[in-house]
Every structure is written in C-alpha cells, then in structure tokens.
C-alpha cells in the first residue's frame, strides 16, 4: 500500500493551515502537494469563507451541518464556563451530562468552543502550567523519530513509525510498517520530506535502524542518507528515554486511543485508523503543552526542499579528503583508521583540531569520528 496515504480532506486542511501561517509560501506548497496555484487559492478562499466545511468535496454542500453542536448546547457550555472560569472541557462535559442535557459533544469539542468564544486566555493558561518541557524555537529545527512497540495485525506484526516536530508537536509521520528495515523507513521519510520539506535535525534513540547493532555510535546506511540530505543526526543519551520524551508521550497516547483493545484484520484497516487519528492529533485534540492549542496551529512547512538529485559533496580547501575503503577504513598520515563500513566509497574530510595530533573526521557537515595519533590511543573514536 502507498506510504502516508491520506484523505483529500486531511490533505486540504494541512495545505491551508500551512498556507495561512506567517511567511507561508503558497507556490512551494502547491508544488509539494501536487496542485495548481489556482486550486490552492480556491481552497484558501473557501477555508476563509466557510472554515473546514468549505474544503469538502461536495458540489451541493448543505446549508446546515447536522453534526455541528447546536446553538442551544453551545449556549449552555458558554454559560457554565462563565460561571466556572477555571473548568476545562472534561469538567464541563461531566457537569452538563449530570444535569441531564442530551447531545453534549466530546470534551475536545467543548474546548474548541471555548477557544472560538475567546474563553481561554493563553497567557493565563501559561501561568498555571507547573512546568514546561524544553522545546526548539521553531518548526523543523528538530524532529523526534522512533518505532512504537509492535503489535499483531492479521498474521503479521505492525511496527508503527512516528516522527514528531519538536516545536509544534505536529505528527509528521504515523505509518503502519511491516518491519523496521532501512528501506522501509527511507520510503516513509521520502514521502514526508517531499510533502513537508527537510528538518534541520532528527533525534533518535541508539537502536537499529538508527544506530549500528554492534556499535551504537557508528553510522548506518540510513544515517548516511540523512546526512547527505543535509539533516543533522542527534542521538538520545543511553538509558535516558526522557531525552525523547515528546515521542514517548505520543506513543502512550497512540496506544491508549488507537491500539489498545483493538484488533486489526489487515494493514489497510490499521493505516486508515492511523490516518484518522493523526488528523485528530494534529488539528482537533487540545494539547496541554501548547496551552490547549493544536499542533497544526503552530506547524509550518520547512523552506528546505527535498532534493530529488543528491548534491555534490564539497569540503573546505584546508581539509584532508579521503575516500573510505573496504571495511570502512581510511588511510591518513601512515595509519589506518576505521570510520564506518556504511561509508565505503564516500569521501570524508579529516580536519585538524586545536590539539596537536588530534583530528576530527567529517562526512558532509557532520562530525562522525575522531583520530588521535598519540601513542596508546584508539585508532579512531566515534563522534556522531
């Protein structure tokens, strides 16, 4: 099945949400989403006039929406909120149901109503937050990527691949994979990068396929591909899962709200449910770390396009450039140094440091190893 298959409605909403962001590049977005500028501006006009309902593929759209919360119910929600300004969506829902009212929407929908009527003050909400997790300053500065624990789907095992933008918590990838091989991950990321552009860096843990099974700090072929794209690789601290806390928290929500207690007959059914939940997570589900906003309100596409043809590798004039030989060896100043078997055939740069006899080894812009020529030192030390 195609990777990251989405509904047209979901894709349209992603497009307009990114297009209306400050400095949104409509021409680039149209190219990435495979639509004409005329279509892109048409979607924007409909969204501005009618909201998300204007994006539906319907030539005769009804003038009323049966699923929309009634004006009477909204009035009850607003009055109860004004009487109890500290109450959130869950408390309001519970109290309204206790009063015997019917047709009460979900807690997340109630929260959206509060936002729409300016009954949630973002600055006030921030004051009551006990602490705030560190986050990067802008979208696409860092993405966290990992596989969630696998579970049965039919006769196979599903390995959910996730990639989350650190700043906005926007869920870039949620794919039901049949395995955790490099080729599978590369295919998923290629689709995501073509749609959203390249992040500046990606954070992973120290297991495969991100790290070599026999040496945590050695590059895999997947790592080589990402570095060649201009994406910096970052690794979490060993035995410190909190380093990837945002992705870990996402996995708990995914398990509780989608996977737990469910039986999927095949991967198509599983992926459809993943796509549905990904849309809810990005555009409907209030996020406490975002002051009850949604990730889609903070995310914008990366200005860095995915290159269909890999750029040439260039190094500075003062670098010692060496081609990696069989078994991942380079020759330098009469010695042999191991820099990684995944780099065989690739040029690397040996760059002197301020310490005499010590050199850093770079692949593209990333430091991957260190050479220490002092007697008794190891031939090469991993550096990425």
PLY file of the C-alpha trace (Angstrom):
ply
format ascii 1.0
element vertex 384
property float x
property float y
property float z
element edge 383
property int vertex1
property int vertex2
end_header
0.00 0.00 0.00
1.24 3.56 -0.56
3.09 5.17 2.32
1.33 8.01 4.16
-1.89 7.64 2.22
-4.22 10.43 3.36
-7.78 11.53 2.70
-8.26 14.55 0.44
-9.95 16.42 3.27
-6.98 15.87 5.58
-4.51 16.99 2.91
-6.55 20.08 2.08
-6.67 21.09 5.74
-2.93 20.59 6.09
-2.35 22.73 2.99
-4.48 25.69 4.06
-3.24 25.56 7.65
0.35 25.91 6.47
-0.54 28.43 3.75
-2.09 30.89 6.22
0.93 30.79 8.51
3.13 33.87 8.58
5.58 33.73 5.65
3.71 30.75 4.17
5.00 30.08 0.65
1.90 29.19 -1.40
3.82 28.47 -4.62
6.10 25.99 -2.84
3.18 24.38 -1.02
1.25 23.93 -4.27
4.27 22.23 -5.81
4.71 19.88 -2.84
1.02 19.00 -2.69
0.84 18.45 -6.45
-1.84 21.07 -7.16
-2.03 24.21 -9.31
-1.87 27.65 -7.76
-5.43 28.24 -8.95
-6.59 25.22 -6.93
-4.53 26.31 -3.94
-6.04 29.80 -3.87
-9.52 28.31 -4.36
-9.05 26.15 -1.26
-7.81 29.19 0.68
-10.84 31.29 -0.30
-13.25 28.52 0.70
-11.45 27.99 4.01
-11.51 31.72 4.80
-15.22 31.97 3.93
-16.55 28.75 5.45
-13.80 27.17 7.57
-13.02 23.48 7.25
-16.50 22.77 5.86
-15.59 24.70 2.73
-12.92 22.16 1.86
-15.30 19.24 1.45
-15.54 17.62 -1.98
-19.24 18.31 -2.45
-20.81 20.15 -5.34
-24.04 20.71 -3.39
-22.98 21.38 0.14
-25.88 21.56 2.64
-26.55 24.88 4.33
-26.62 23.24 7.75
-24.41 20.64 9.42
-26.26 18.01 11.48
-23.04 17.04 13.27
-22.35 20.59 14.43
-23.04 21.39 18.06
-26.42 23.13 18.32
-26.62 26.79 19.28
-28.58 25.82 22.40
-25.90 23.38 23.55
-23.14 25.93 22.86
-25.08 28.45 24.95
-25.21 26.00 27.90
-21.46 25.36 27.58
-20.62 29.09 27.49
-22.85 29.92 30.47
-21.42 27.12 32.58
-17.88 28.15 31.64
-18.53 31.79 32.55
-19.86 30.63 35.90
-16.82 28.38 36.44
-13.93 30.00 34.51
-11.35 27.51 35.79
-13.16 24.47 34.40
-11.85 22.72 31.30
-13.56 20.60 28.67
-13.73 17.39 30.73
-15.27 19.07 33.80
-17.79 20.97 31.69
-18.83 17.79 29.83
-19.26 15.82 33.08
-21.37 18.56 34.72
-23.62 19.09 31.68
-24.30 15.35 31.45
-25.03 15.28 35.18
-27.63 17.98 34.58
-29.40 15.61 32.20
-28.70 17.51 28.97
-28.53 15.43 25.78
-26.33 15.91 22.72
-23.30 17.01 24.74
-20.19 16.97 22.49
-16.82 15.49 23.40
-14.50 17.27 25.84
-12.14 18.24 22.99
-15.04 19.80 21.03
-16.09 21.73 24.14
-12.54 23.06 24.42
-12.66 24.17 20.78
-15.89 26.06 21.53
-14.17 27.82 24.44
-11.30 28.87 22.18
-13.71 30.08 19.50
-15.52 32.31 22.00
-12.23 33.63 23.49
-12.97 31.99 26.85
-9.46 30.59 27.20
-6.69 33.11 27.82
-3.37 31.66 26.59
-1.27 33.86 28.88
-3.42 32.93 31.88
-3.17 29.24 30.99
0.62 29.53 30.86
0.71 30.99 34.40
-0.98 27.89 35.79
1.30 25.44 33.99
3.54 23.85 36.66
6.44 23.44 34.22
7.17 23.50 30.55
9.18 20.90 28.66
12.13 22.24 26.67
11.34 22.75 23.02
13.19 24.06 19.98
12.37 27.61 18.93
10.83 26.99 15.52
9.17 24.24 13.47
11.56 21.94 11.62
14.51 22.76 13.91
14.30 19.21 15.26
12.16 16.13 14.65
11.95 13.15 17.01
11.64 9.75 15.32
11.13 6.24 16.63
9.22 2.98 16.25
6.49 2.25 18.77
6.35 -1.30 20.11
4.96 -3.70 17.51
1.62 -5.48 17.77
-0.22 -8.16 15.74
-2.12 -7.30 12.56
-3.57 -10.41 10.94
-0.73 -12.92 10.62
1.97 -10.20 10.70
3.35 -7.66 13.16
2.78 -3.93 12.76
5.68 -1.62 13.59
4.28 1.95 13.90
6.82 4.53 12.70
6.37 8.01 14.14
8.11 11.33 13.51
7.12 14.38 15.57
8.12 18.02 15.16
9.71 19.10 18.45
8.46 22.70 18.48
4.84 22.24 17.41
4.27 18.54 18.33
2.94 18.18 14.77
2.79 14.49 13.88
4.64 14.34 10.56
4.66 10.56 10.14
2.41 7.82 11.51
2.92 4.76 9.34
1.96 1.12 9.86
5.15 -0.66 8.75
5.67 -4.37 8.22
9.25 -4.18 9.52
11.89 -1.78 10.83
14.33 -2.05 7.94
16.24 0.87 6.47
14.44 0.66 3.11
11.03 0.86 4.83
11.98 3.92 6.87
13.60 5.62 3.88
10.42 5.20 1.80
8.28 6.74 4.55
10.66 9.65 5.08
10.95 10.36 1.37
7.18 10.91 1.14
7.19 13.07 4.30
10.17 15.16 3.14
8.63 15.76 -0.28
5.44 16.98 1.39
6.84 18.99 4.32
10.46 19.72 3.40
13.57 18.77 5.38
14.07 19.29 9.12
17.41 20.66 10.24
17.99 17.72 12.59
16.44 14.40 13.63
16.73 12.88 17.11
16.58 9.09 17.52
17.50 6.54 20.16
20.55 4.30 19.90
18.96 1.17 18.44
18.62 -0.04 14.85
17.90 1.11 12.20
19.20 4.45 13.52
22.40 3.05 15.02
24.58 0.09 14.14
23.70 -3.02 16.20
27.37 -3.68 17.04
28.34 -0.08 17.73
25.77 2.45 18.93
27.71 5.46 17.65
28.50 4.09 14.18
26.56 5.31 11.18
24.06 3.09 9.41
23.18 3.45 5.73
20.03 5.30 6.81
22.18 7.75 8.76
24.48 8.26 5.77
21.46 9.03 3.57
20.06 11.57 6.06
23.40 13.35 6.48
23.79 13.51 2.70
20.38 15.24 2.57
21.71 17.87 4.97
19.87 16.58 8.05
21.95 16.55 11.24
21.71 13.33 13.26
21.27 13.53 17.02
21.18 10.57 19.40
19.44 10.34 22.75
21.55 9.71 25.84
21.87 5.96 26.53
19.50 4.81 29.32
17.74 8.23 29.28
14.39 7.73 27.48
13.27 11.17 28.71
15.55 12.67 26.03
12.84 11.68 23.56
10.01 12.48 25.95
7.69 14.06 23.38
7.76 10.99 21.13
7.41 8.68 24.13
4.34 10.64 25.27
2.92 10.42 21.75
3.36 6.65 21.82
1.40 6.37 25.06
-1.46 8.36 23.55
-1.36 6.28 20.37
-1.57 3.07 22.38
-4.39 4.30 24.63
-6.52 5.95 21.95
-5.95 3.74 18.90
-4.22 0.41 19.52
-5.28 -0.83 22.95
-8.22 -3.22 22.87
-8.42 -3.13 19.07
-7.98 -5.94 16.55
-7.00 -5.01 13.01
-7.61 -7.52 10.24
-5.01 -6.10 7.84
-2.62 -3.20 7.31
-5.12 -1.22 5.22
-7.56 -1.11 8.12
-4.76 -0.23 10.54
-3.40 2.57 8.34
-6.85 4.08 7.85
-7.25 4.27 11.61
-3.75 5.75 11.94
-4.61 8.40 9.33
-7.84 9.27 11.12
-6.10 9.64 14.48
-3.19 11.59 13.01
-5.66 14.17 11.73
-7.37 14.35 15.15
-3.99 14.63 16.89
-2.78 17.47 14.65
-5.97 19.52 14.27
-8.58 18.60 16.90
-7.05 17.19 20.07
-6.13 20.00 22.52
-2.54 19.72 23.74
-1.73 20.80 27.28
1.89 21.65 26.39
0.55 24.02 23.72
-1.78 25.79 26.15
-4.66 23.66 24.85
-3.91 24.60 21.25
-3.40 22.05 18.48
-0.11 21.18 16.76
-1.45 22.24 13.35
-1.77 25.83 14.59
1.98 26.04 15.29
3.49 24.00 12.48
4.61 25.36 9.13
6.37 23.59 6.29
10.16 23.66 6.02
11.71 26.02 3.45
14.30 23.32 2.66
13.12 21.23 -0.30
13.82 17.52 -0.59
16.46 17.13 -3.35
15.45 14.60 -5.99
19.11 14.50 -7.06
21.75 14.38 -4.34
24.05 17.44 -4.29
27.79 17.08 -4.74
29.81 16.70 -1.54
32.16 19.64 -1.03
34.76 20.22 1.67
36.90 23.19 2.70
40.28 23.75 1.00
42.17 23.08 4.25
40.58 19.63 4.79
42.36 16.35 4.12
39.86 14.47 1.95
40.00 10.67 1.99
37.84 8.05 0.29
36.55 5.37 2.64
37.93 1.98 1.65
36.66 -1.56 2.21
35.69 -2.40 5.81
35.24 1.32 6.50
38.95 2.21 6.64
40.69 5.44 5.66
44.43 5.98 5.34
45.89 9.09 6.96
49.49 10.06 7.77
50.73 6.48 7.55
47.95 4.95 9.65
44.66 3.13 9.07
41.55 4.40 10.83
38.06 2.92 10.97
35.26 5.43 10.29
32.35 3.11 9.42
31.53 0.40 6.89
28.37 2.25 5.81
30.58 4.96 4.32
32.54 2.73 1.93
33.15 4.62 -1.31
32.24 8.01 0.23
34.65 10.96 0.65
35.26 12.17 4.21
37.19 15.16 5.49
39.92 14.93 8.13
40.12 18.26 9.90
42.84 19.28 12.44
41.77 20.38 15.92
43.49 22.74 18.35
45.16 19.73 20.00
48.30 18.52 18.24
47.90 15.06 16.71
44.10 15.01 17.10
41.80 15.31 14.09
38.04 15.34 13.59
36.52 13.30 10.77
33.51 14.78 8.96
31.02 13.38 6.49
29.39 16.31 4.73
28.69 18.71 7.62
28.52 16.17 10.43
31.36 15.07 12.65
31.41 11.28 12.62
34.68 10.27 14.26
37.96 11.41 15.79
41.54 10.42 15.03
44.04 10.54 17.88
47.63 9.88 16.80
49.06 9.93 20.30
50.73 6.64 21.36
48.37 4.24 23.15
45.19 5.96 21.96
42.49 4.11 20.00
42.78 4.36 16.22
39.52 6.21 15.87
36.76 7.34 18.20
33.12 7.69 17.10
31.98 11.27 17.13
28.34 11.47 16.00
0 1
1 2
2 3
3 4
4 5
5 6
6 7
7 8
8 9
9 10
10 11
11 12
12 13
13 14
14 15
15 16
16 17
17 18
18 19
19 20
20 21
21 22
22 23
23 24
24 25
25 26
26 27
27 28
28 29
29 30
30 31
31 32
32 33
33 34
34 35
35 36
36 37
37 38
38 39
39 40
40 41
41 42
42 43
43 44
44 45
45 46
46 47
47 48
48 49
49 50
50 51
51 52
52 53
53 54
54 55
55 56
56 57
57 58
58 59
59 60
60 61
61 62
62 63
63 64
64 65
65 66
66 67
67 68
68 69
69 70
70 71
71 72
72 73
73 74
74 75
75 76
76 77
77 78
78 79
79 80
80 81
81 82
82 83
83 84
84 85
85 86
86 87
87 88
88 89
89 90
90 91
91 92
92 93
93 94
94 95
95 96
96 97
97 98
98 99
99 100
100 101
101 102
102 103
103 104
104 105
105 106
106 107
107 108
108 109
109 110
110 111
111 112
112 113
113 114
114 115
115 116
116 117
117 118
118 119
119 120
120 121
121 122
122 123
123 124
124 125
125 126
126 127
127 128
128 129
129 130
130 131
131 132
132 133
133 134
134 135
135 136
136 137
137 138
138 139
139 140
140 141
141 142
142 143
143 144
144 145
145 146
146 147
147 148
148 149
149 150
150 151
151 152
152 153
153 154
154 155
155 156
156 157
157 158
158 159
159 160
160 161
161 162
162 163
163 164
164 165
165 166
166 167
167 168
168 169
169 170
170 171
171 172
172 173
173 174
174 175
175 176
176 177
177 178
178 179
179 180
180 181
181 182
182 183
183 184
184 185
185 186
186 187
187 188
188 189
189 190
190 191
191 192
192 193
193 194
194 195
195 196
196 197
197 198
198 199
199 200
200 201
201 202
202 203
203 204
204 205
205 206
206 207
207 208
208 209
209 210
210 211
211 212
212 213
213 214
214 215
215 216
216 217
217 218
218 219
219 220
220 221
221 222
222 223
223 224
224 225
225 226
226 227
227 228
228 229
229 230
230 231
231 232
232 233
233 234
234 235
235 236
236 237
237 238
238 239
239 240
240 241
241 242
242 243
243 244
244 245
245 246
246 247
247 248
248 249
249 250
250 251
251 252
252 253
253 254
254 255
255 256
256 257
257 258
258 259
259 260
260 261
261 262
262 263
263 264
264 265
265 266
266 267
267 268
268 269
269 270
270 271
271 272
272 273
273 274
274 275
275 276
276 277
277 278
278 279
279 280
280 281
281 282
282 283
283 284
284 285
285 286
286 287
287 288
288 289
289 290
290 291
291 292
292 293
293 294
294 295
295 296
296 297
297 298
298 299
299 300
300 301
301 302
302 303
303 304
304 305
305 306
306 307
307 308
308 309
309 310
310 311
311 312
312 313
313 314
314 315
315 316
316 317
317 318
318 319
319 320
320 321
321 322
322 323
323 324
324 325
325 326
326 327
327 328
328 329
329 330
330 331
331 332
332 333
333 334
334 335
335 336
336 337
337 338
338 339
339 340
340 341
341 342
342 343
343 344
344 345
345 346
346 347
347 348
348 349
349 350
350 351
351 352
352 353
353 354
354 355
355 356
356 357
357 358
358 359
359 360
360 361
361 362
362 363
363 364
364 365
365 366
366 367
367 368
368 369
369 370
370 371
371 372
372 373
373 374
374 375
375 376
376 377
377 378
378 379
379 380
380 381
381 382
382 383
